[in-house]
Amino acid sequence: MSNKRDCYEILGVSRDTDEDEIKKAYRRLALKFHPDRNPGDQKAEEMFKEAAEAYEILRDKDKRKIYDLYGYDGLKGTGFSGFSGFEDIFSTFGDIFEDFFGFGGRGSRRTRAKRGNDLRYNLEITLEEAYTGKEEEIAFTRWDTCNECGGTGIKPGREPAVCPACHGRGEVLHSQGFFQIRTVCSTCNGTGSIITDPCKACMGTGKIKAQRKVLIKIPAGIDNGMQLRVQGEGEPGEKGGPPGDLYVAVFIKEHEFFVREEDDLKCQIPISFVQGILGSEVSIPVLGDNGKIDITIPEGTQPGDIIRVKGKGMPNLRKGRGFGDLFIQIMVSIPKKISQRQKELLMEFMEIEKQKRPSKTREFWEKIKGN
């Protein structure tokens, strides 16, 4: 069990609070415990990180649903691991900090580091692979830092030129009567410099398209639509900012025999009406156990009856142990053609039934007439 404080307690909200109120609560705490307002205060820094992690969980509908059901332990399978540091927090929630500081967090617009873009990769696996778990190497394309110029966008051996519009200040002063307004320089976007000799490899962008391969571990019991977070495998950041993350969305192919419902599996098996009457032993496919198990069809089994086999479902990912159950629906098959001998035996069987149950038949028709 996790020893972390409850997310709702951290933000000071109730469990049914809507997204807008959760955001407002986080804004208040972020403003109160911001490192720039509490220099050298270790406790304030911890509170700042704690509030950011709680907000990251509760602002996301899927993470919040998992957290409400299973707590922090349930989020392990989603790839959520909190924040690596202040810059990670500032880059993730930059819009919030801009609202009350006027910039992204720890510096001006000119020097602010920018976190790289997150990427998404869709991966399709079989139900068998979801049962056992696996390692999979995936290949994808992303924008990467240009090796030729090191991400500067400038031709090697050359230097950037001072922006002629703002003279290197990154800001432009506009006068309107008695008022003066400072705005970010539109020519250099606040950097104070411009590129006059762009790198030929990246055409001055500082980034190039590159192929990337990553080995990911798919946990046993993963469910359809779950995402795995691979930290730092997104696109590179700018001005020293951290890279984004890669989110691998896992989709499970439809199985020809089993239907999955959370950790349980369901299937249908056909039996003859004789097997239903007399009972029998049948072998059915399963995931694991060498691919099959023997089950007992009880005597007198009816069409549509359900047989439950405990522990033969999917691994429980959130609990980290145990398995769901297998539910088998019995489908009785009626033959369209039978032999003469089979017909004689069934006629004999029908005659015996008439002799055994005349009173029940009479009661049935009397009940029908009464209605």
Backbone torsions as a table, in degrees:
resi	resn	phi	psi	omega
1	MET	NA	143.9	179.5
2	SER	-78.3	143.9	178.3
3	ASN	-99.6	13.4	178.5
4	LYS	-74.1	154.2	176.6
5	ARG	-69.6	153.3	179.3
6	ASP	-64.2	136.3	-177.0
7	CYS	-58.9	-41.5	-178.8
8	TYR	-66.8	-37.3	177.6
9	GLU	-65.2	-40.9	-179.7
10	ILE	-59.5	-46.3	-178.1
11	LEU	-83.7	-9.8	178.5
12	GLY	71.5	37.7	-179.7
13	VAL	-127.4	163.1	177.4
14	SER	-84.5	167.2	-175.4
15	ARG	-71.3	-16.7	179.5
16	ASP	-103.0	13.4	179.7
17	THR	-66.6	138.9	-179.0
18	ASP	-79.2	173.5	-173.4
19	GLU	-63.2	-38.8	-178.7
20	ASP	-62.9	-43.0	-179.7
21	GLU	-69.4	-33.5	176.8
22	ILE	-65.0	-40.8	178.7
23	LYS	-64.8	-42.5	179.2
24	LYS	-62.2	-41.3	-180.0
25	ALA	-63.7	-40.4	178.7
26	TYR	-66.9	-40.8	178.5
27	ARG	-56.8	-42.7	-179.0
28	ARG	-63.4	-44.0	-179.1
29	LEU	-70.6	-39.3	179.3
30	ALA	-63.2	-38.0	178.5
31	LEU	-68.6	-39.9	-177.1
32	LYS	-69.1	-41.7	-172.7
33	PHE	-105.8	11.4	-178.4
34	HIS	-56.2	133.6	-177.0
35	PRO	-56.0	-32.6	179.7
36	ASP	-70.1	-22.1	178.3
37	ARG	-94.6	-11.1	-179.2
38	ASN	-134.0	60.2	-175.6
39	PRO	-61.0	128.6	177.0
40	GLY	78.5	1.1	-178.1
41	ASP	-89.8	101.4	-176.5
42	GLN	-63.6	-39.0	-179.0
43	LYS	-65.9	-40.1	178.7
44	ALA	-64.4	-38.0	178.4
45	GLU	-63.0	-42.5	179.5
46	GLU	-65.1	-40.6	178.2
47	MET	-64.6	-37.4	178.9
48	PHE	-62.8	-46.3	179.2
49	LYS	-66.9	-40.8	-178.7
50	GLU	-62.9	-43.1	179.5
51	ALA	-65.4	-39.1	179.7
52	ALA	-63.7	-42.0	-179.7
53	GLU	-66.7	-41.3	178.6
54	ALA	-62.7	-42.3	179.5
55	TYR	-66.6	-40.5	178.9
56	GLU	-58.6	-36.2	179.9
57	ILE	-75.3	-47.0	-172.0
58	LEU	-81.0	-18.7	179.3
59	ARG	-79.1	-19.3	-179.1
60	ASP	-96.5	119.5	-175.0
61	LYS	-58.0	-43.4	-177.9
62	ASP	-67.6	-44.5	179.0
63	LYS	-64.3	-40.1	-178.4
64	ARG	-63.8	-40.3	179.5
65	LYS	-63.2	-44.6	178.9
66	ILE	-64.7	-42.8	-179.8
67	TYR	-62.3	-42.9	-179.7
68	ASP	-60.9	-33.9	-177.8
69	LEU	-84.6	-41.8	-169.1
70	TYR	-126.4	-1.3	179.9
71	GLY	73.3	-162.1	-178.4
72	TYR	-60.7	-35.9	-177.3
73	ASP	-61.7	-32.9	179.9
74	GLY	-68.4	-22.1	-177.9
75	LEU	-81.4	-9.8	-178.3
76	LYS	-60.9	-38.4	-178.7
77	GLY	-72.8	-11.9	-179.9
78	THR	-89.9	-7.3	-178.6
79	GLY	89.2	1.0	-179.4
80	PHE	-72.0	128.4	-178.4
81	SER	-137.9	19.8	178.4
82	GLY	79.5	-158.7	-176.7
83	PHE	-113.3	144.2	-178.5
84	SER	-79.6	-20.9	-178.8
85	GLY	177.7	-174.8	-177.4
86	PHE	-61.9	-43.6	-176.9
87	GLU	-61.1	-35.1	177.3
88	ASP	-63.4	-40.4	178.8
89	ILE	-68.0	-47.3	-177.7
90	PHE	-62.1	-40.2	-178.0
91	SER	-72.0	-31.8	179.9
92	THR	-74.0	-41.1	-176.8
93	PHE	-113.0	35.1	-176.4
94	GLY	-56.7	-36.8	-178.0
95	ASP	-64.0	-34.1	179.7
96	ILE	-69.0	-44.4	-178.8
97	PHE	-68.3	-32.7	177.8
98	GLU	-63.9	-30.3	-178.7
99	ASP	-60.1	-41.3	-175.7
100	PHE	-115.2	-6.4	174.8
101	PHE	-111.1	-20.2	-178.7
102	GLY	84.4	1.9	175.7
103	PHE	-153.6	179.3	-170.5
104	GLY	-76.6	-12.1	177.4
105	GLY	158.8	-73.6	-169.4
106	ARG	-115.3	9.6	-179.4
107	GLY	-167.2	-179.3	-178.3
108	SER	-76.8	172.3	179.4
109	ARG	-61.0	-27.5	-178.5
110	ARG	-69.7	-38.3	-172.6
111	THR	-105.9	1.0	-174.6
112	ARG	-65.7	128.3	175.2
113	ALA	-75.7	145.4	-179.0
114	LYS	-121.2	128.2	179.4
115	ARG	-70.0	144.3	179.3
116	GLY	-70.2	162.0	-179.7
117	ASN	-70.1	143.9	171.3
118	ASP	-77.2	153.1	177.1
119	LEU	-122.1	155.6	178.2
120	ARG	-125.4	137.8	178.1
121	TYR	-131.2	128.7	178.2
122	ASN	-94.4	124.8	-178.1
123	LEU	-122.7	126.5	178.8
124	GLU	-103.6	131.2	178.9
125	ILE	-131.9	168.2	178.1
126	THR	-87.6	165.1	177.2
127	LEU	-64.9	-35.3	176.9
128	GLU	-61.8	-40.2	178.8
129	GLU	-69.2	-34.5	175.9
130	ALA	-67.6	-30.4	179.7
131	TYR	-70.6	-46.8	-175.0
132	THR	-88.8	-23.5	-170.0
133	GLY	77.8	160.5	-178.8
134	LYS	-165.9	166.8	169.4
135	GLU	-105.7	135.6	-175.9
136	GLU	-135.6	130.0	174.4
137	GLU	-91.9	122.5	179.5
138	ILE	-111.9	148.4	179.4
139	ALA	-120.2	135.7	-179.2
140	PHE	-151.2	167.0	179.3
141	THR	-109.2	137.5	177.9
142	ARG	-144.5	161.3	170.6
143	TRP	-74.2	128.8	-179.1
144	ASP	-125.2	162.3	178.0
145	THR	-63.9	132.4	-179.5
146	CYS	-66.0	123.8	179.8
147	ASN	-70.5	-27.2	-175.8
148	GLU	-67.5	-44.5	-175.8
149	CYS	-112.0	-0.9	-179.8
150	GLY	71.4	19.2	177.8
151	GLY	91.1	1.2	-179.4
152	THR	-78.9	-25.4	-176.0
153	GLY	82.0	0.2	-176.4
154	ILE	-102.2	141.6	177.6
155	LYS	-57.2	131.7	-179.0
156	PRO	-53.1	134.5	-179.5
157	GLY	91.2	-8.8	179.5
158	ARG	-106.6	165.1	-180.0
159	GLU	-120.0	155.0	175.4
160	PRO	-70.5	153.3	179.1
161	ALA	-96.1	151.7	176.8
162	VAL	-66.6	134.9	-179.1
163	CYS	-63.9	125.7	-178.9
164	PRO	-72.8	-20.1	-176.9
165	ALA	-79.1	-40.2	-176.3
166	CYS	-114.1	-1.4	179.3
167	HIS	57.5	36.6	174.7
168	GLY	88.5	-2.1	-177.4
169	ARG	-81.7	-24.1	-177.9
170	GLY	82.0	-4.5	-180.0
171	GLU	-132.7	153.2	177.7
172	VAL	-122.1	134.4	-178.5
173	LEU	-97.2	125.0	178.3
174	HIS	-113.7	132.3	178.4
175	SER	-106.4	132.8	176.4
176	GLN	-133.7	94.1	-176.5
177	GLY	66.0	-122.9	179.8
178	PHE	-84.8	-6.0	-174.4
179	PHE	-101.5	147.5	174.2
180	GLN	-125.5	131.3	-177.3
181	ILE	-121.5	128.6	176.6
182	ARG	-98.1	130.1	177.0
183	THR	-128.9	158.0	177.7
184	VAL	-66.4	135.2	-179.7
185	CYS	-63.1	123.8	-178.7
186	SER	-77.0	-18.1	-179.5
187	THR	-75.3	-43.3	-177.9
188	CYS	-111.1	3.1	-179.0
189	ASN	57.1	33.4	174.5
190	GLY	87.0	1.7	-178.3
191	THR	-82.4	-22.9	-178.2
192	GLY	84.3	-1.3	-179.5
193	SER	-142.8	160.6	178.0
194	ILE	-131.7	158.5	179.8
195	ILE	-97.1	116.9	177.9
196	THR	-100.7	-22.0	178.0
197	ASP	-124.1	84.4	-175.8
198	PRO	-70.5	151.3	175.5
199	CYS	-66.2	132.5	-177.9
200	LYS	-72.9	-27.5	-177.8
201	ALA	-69.1	-39.4	-176.9
202	CYS	-114.4	4.1	179.5
203	MET	58.0	33.6	175.1
204	GLY	85.7	-0.2	-178.3
205	THR	-83.5	-22.6	-177.4
206	GLY	82.4	0.1	-177.9
207	LYS	-135.2	149.3	176.1
208	ILE	-134.4	154.8	175.5
209	LYS	-74.5	132.4	-177.6
210	ALA	-140.3	146.5	175.0
211	GLN	-81.9	139.5	-178.3
212	ARG	-135.7	138.4	175.9
213	LYS	-120.3	135.2	-178.0
214	VAL	-135.8	135.5	175.5
215	LEU	-92.4	119.7	-179.4
216	ILE	-115.1	151.7	179.1
217	LYS	-107.4	118.9	179.1
218	ILE	-95.1	117.4	-176.1
219	PRO	-73.5	148.4	176.6
220	ALA	-63.1	133.4	179.3
221	GLY	94.0	2.9	179.8
222	ILE	-58.5	143.0	-176.1
223	ASP	-106.1	163.1	-177.8
224	ASN	-60.6	129.8	177.0
225	GLY	89.4	-5.9	177.8
226	MET	-68.8	152.4	-179.9
227	GLN	-116.4	139.2	173.6
228	LEU	-105.8	129.9	-179.7
229	ARG	-97.8	121.6	175.6
230	VAL	-106.7	102.5	-172.1
231	GLN	-66.0	132.8	174.5
232	GLY	80.9	4.4	-178.8
233	GLU	-101.4	14.5	172.1
234	GLY	-84.0	-156.2	-179.0
235	GLU	-82.2	152.8	-177.3
236	PRO	-65.6	151.9	177.4
237	GLY	-79.0	176.3	179.1
238	GLU	-117.0	146.3	178.4
239	LYS	55.1	41.7	177.2
240	GLY	85.3	5.2	179.8
241	GLY	-71.8	157.6	-178.4
242	PRO	-72.1	155.3	176.7
243	PRO	-70.8	160.8	175.0
244	GLY	-77.0	-176.2	-179.5
245	ASP	-112.1	159.4	174.4
246	LEU	-104.1	125.6	177.6
247	TYR	-108.3	117.8	-179.9
248	VAL	-99.7	110.1	178.2
249	ALA	-87.7	123.2	-175.3
250	VAL	-100.4	127.3	177.5
251	PHE	-120.6	135.6	-175.1
252	ILE	-104.2	127.6	179.9
253	LYS	-63.2	148.7	177.1
254	GLU	-66.2	134.6	-178.1
255	HIS	-92.2	146.8	-177.2
256	GLU	-75.0	-16.5	-176.1
257	PHE	-123.1	-41.3	-174.7
258	PHE	-101.1	147.1	169.3
259	VAL	-118.0	129.2	-176.4
260	ARG	-97.1	136.9	172.0
261	GLU	-132.6	99.4	-173.1
262	GLU	57.0	-115.6	-178.9
263	ASP	-97.4	-1.0	179.7
264	ASP	-95.4	153.7	174.5
265	LEU	-118.7	145.4	178.0
266	LYS	-128.6	146.4	177.5
267	CYS	-153.9	169.3	176.6
268	GLN	-124.6	138.7	174.6
269	ILE	-128.7	139.5	178.0
270	PRO	-88.8	140.7	171.8
271	ILE	-133.2	161.6	175.9
272	SER	-78.7	159.8	179.7
273	PHE	-66.2	-25.0	177.8
274	VAL	-69.6	-41.8	176.7
275	GLN	-61.4	-38.2	178.7
276	GLY	-65.1	-37.3	-179.0
277	ILE	-74.1	-48.3	-173.5
278	LEU	-89.8	-18.8	-172.6
279	GLY	80.6	158.1	-179.3
280	SER	-169.1	173.8	173.0
281	GLU	-106.5	130.4	178.1
282	VAL	-130.7	151.1	177.8
283	SER	-101.1	131.2	-179.1
284	ILE	-128.3	152.3	177.4
285	PRO	-74.3	146.5	174.7
286	VAL	-140.8	168.2	172.0
287	LEU	-89.7	122.0	-173.3
288	GLY	88.5	-174.4	179.7
289	ASP	52.1	41.7	179.9
290	ASN	60.5	19.0	171.5
291	GLY	90.3	-3.2	178.2
292	LYS	-160.3	157.6	173.8
293	ILE	-141.8	161.2	175.4
294	ASP	-100.6	134.7	177.6
295	ILE	-125.8	158.0	179.5
296	THR	-99.2	126.1	172.3
297	ILE	-90.9	113.0	-176.6
298	PRO	-64.4	151.4	175.3
299	GLU	-60.7	133.4	179.0
300	GLY	82.2	19.7	178.4
301	THR	-64.4	133.6	-177.3
302	GLN	-99.4	155.5	175.0
303	PRO	-57.4	132.2	179.9
304	GLY	90.6	-8.4	177.4
305	ASP	-60.1	148.2	-179.2
306	ILE	-111.2	129.6	173.6
307	ILE	-108.6	126.6	-178.3
308	ARG	-102.3	126.9	176.2
309	VAL	-114.4	108.9	-175.1
310	LYS	-69.0	141.5	173.6
311	GLY	75.8	11.3	179.8
312	LYS	-110.1	21.4	175.0
313	GLY	-95.2	-147.5	-178.0
314	MET	-88.5	153.3	174.0
315	PRO	-60.4	143.0	179.1
316	ASN	-86.2	103.7	-175.6
317	LEU	-68.4	-43.4	-173.6
318	ARG	-69.7	-38.7	178.1
319	LYS	-79.3	-23.5	-179.5
320	GLY	79.2	7.0	178.9
321	ARG	-160.6	160.7	176.6
322	GLY	79.4	171.2	-177.6
323	PHE	-135.0	157.7	171.4
324	GLY	-76.6	-170.7	-177.3
325	ASP	-111.9	163.4	175.9
326	LEU	-108.8	126.8	179.4
327	PHE	-112.2	119.8	-175.4
328	ILE	-110.0	118.9	176.6
329	GLN	-93.3	129.7	-177.0
330	ILE	-87.3	126.3	176.8
331	MET	-114.3	116.4	-177.9
332	VAL	-87.7	125.6	-177.8
333	SER	-96.6	125.6	178.1
334	ILE	-100.9	120.6	-179.4
335	PRO	-68.2	141.8	178.3
336	LYS	-82.1	-26.6	179.2
337	LYS	-132.4	138.1	177.0
338	ILE	-134.0	161.4	-179.9
339	SER	-77.9	167.9	179.3
340	GLN	-61.8	-40.0	-178.8
341	ARG	-66.0	-40.9	177.4
342	GLN	-62.5	-39.7	179.8
343	LYS	-64.1	-41.7	179.6
344	GLU	-62.6	-43.0	179.2
345	LEU	-64.5	-38.8	178.9
346	LEU	-69.8	-35.1	177.1
347	MET	-65.5	-40.0	177.5
348	GLU	-64.2	-42.4	178.0
349	PHE	-60.6	-41.4	-178.8
350	MET	-65.7	-38.2	179.3
351	GLU	-64.9	-41.1	178.5
352	ILE	-63.2	-40.7	179.4
353	GLU	-62.8	-37.9	179.0
354	LYS	-63.5	-39.3	-179.4
355	GLN	-71.5	-34.0	-177.4
356	LYS	-76.4	-30.8	-168.8
357	ARG	-128.7	41.9	179.2
358	PRO	-67.9	-36.1	-177.2
359	SER	-67.5	-38.1	179.8
360	LYS	-68.2	-35.7	178.0
361	THR	-65.6	-43.2	179.9
362	ARG	-64.3	-42.2	178.9
363	GLU	-62.1	-37.8	179.7
364	PHE	-61.9	-48.0	-176.9
365	TRP	-71.0	-33.6	177.1
366	GLU	-65.2	-36.2	178.2
367	LYS	-66.1	-41.4	178.3
368	ILE	-62.5	-45.5	180.0
369	LYS	-63.3	-35.5	-178.9
370	GLY	-66.9	-27.0	178.7
371	ASN	-80.6	NA	NA
